């Protein structure tokens, strides 16, 4: 029997919105899959996302790379490789709260989701 462990869901944020550190959800970055995706583009977008998160949450901001499962795995594979190389957890997306989404150009917005979307060529 195997048990899956999930990444931690809260972290002690040091953003400037409150005078003291406070517990907040770990930013969950969801990558929408595409078969054809240049791994260097995915890595560049993830570096940009992490930089943006550190500007808001502080230099030790964690994040979870969450990938949608399916037959198109090129972008998800690149995102998981980036996560491993940079010490971030990567796990399947199970309808958790989304901080932001990384999606191919032309991919329609997810109904009801009002979070930022970073785009990559696919």
Buried (B, 14 or more C-beta within 10 A) or exposed (E): EEEEEEBEEEBEBBEEEEEEEEEBBBBBBBBBBBEEBBBEBBBEBBEEBBEBBEEEBBEEBBBBBBBBEEEBBBBBBBBBBBBEEEEBBBBEBEEBEBBBBBBBEEBEEBEEEEBEBBBBEB
